[in-house]
Amino acid sequence: MEKFNTHTGLVVPLDIANIDTDQIIPKQFLQKTERLGFGINLFHDRRYLDAAGTKPNPDFVLNKPEYKEATILLAGENFGCGSSREHAPWALQQYGFRVVIASSFADIFYGNSINIGLLPITLAEDEIAQLFKLAPNAQLTLTVDLPNNTVTCGDLSFKFSLSKFQQYSLENGVDSVGWTLNKLETIEAFEANMPAWQ
């Protein structure tokens, strides 16, 4: 996965709590065997007025032209709840988001996001409220500095935290499988010293 260091991007505000993974990527789009092509169906039932996805909903924030280049999603609490489908962070990332900011995330969604290099940032509710006040009409651009764990906009700055392993994974572009493969020599040496019956 791609390394994450710093990112500056336009924020799109989705001020809705409890957005579950079926809203992020509805179940009818989970039939692909490859991990590509999910971005077009992101928030399908909110983005479109028809099942075929040919009539954009003009009232949905992602369809507003001023947010076309947004790469940071500002969301309500308990984002990514519901089923554990990995396709939800895939769809967000493939749409073009690098960062999702909310006051809370569902645990499995949070972990799945880290594992593909999509940065989920948890901020306090009052900090989220401040950002929502600044975000309408494409007026908010944020800089996310992962090494220093900061989100900044002008004089406004918030701190966030990750576990040591999550920080390492994102900064080095290494998912859990890649981290294990980095230990391959140690694993092979351990297995070579095991009795045959084991």
C-alpha positions, 0 to 999 in steps of 0.5 A: 500500500502507499506510504502516508506522510502528509496530505493537504486536501479539500474537506467534504462534510457528511454530517450524518451519524451512524453511516453503516457499511451498507450505505457506504457500499450497498450489498448489490455491488459486492459481487466482484472478485477483484478489489477494483471498481468500487469507487463509482458505487460509493454511497450509491443509494444517497448519490443517485435517484435511480437503481442504475446510478444514472440520475445523480441526487443534486441534494447529496453533498458529494454531487455538488460541484464545489466538492468534486476534488475533495480528498478528506471526508468529515463524517458523523459519529459511529462511521462505518458501523454495520457489517464488516465488509472490507469493500467500504474502505476500498470504495472510499479510497477508490473514490479518491479519499485519503482521510476520513475524520469522525468522532468515532468509528466502528472498530472493524471498519477502522482496522480495515481502513488502516490496512489499506492506507486510508487514514481514519482520524478520531477527534473530539466531538467539539473539534468535529463541530468546529470543522463542520462549521468551517466546511460548507461551501468548500471553504475548508482545506486541511493538512494532515501530518501523520508523523506529528499526528496533527490536523491543521487549518490556519491557526486551528490545530488538533491532535490525534493518536494511533497505536504504534503499529498503526502509525508504523504501518501507515508511515511505511506503507506496510499492511499486516501481511507485509509486516509478517513477510518482513519477519519471514527469515525469523519465521523460517529460522524458528520453523527449521528448529522445530521437531518434525512431529510439530 
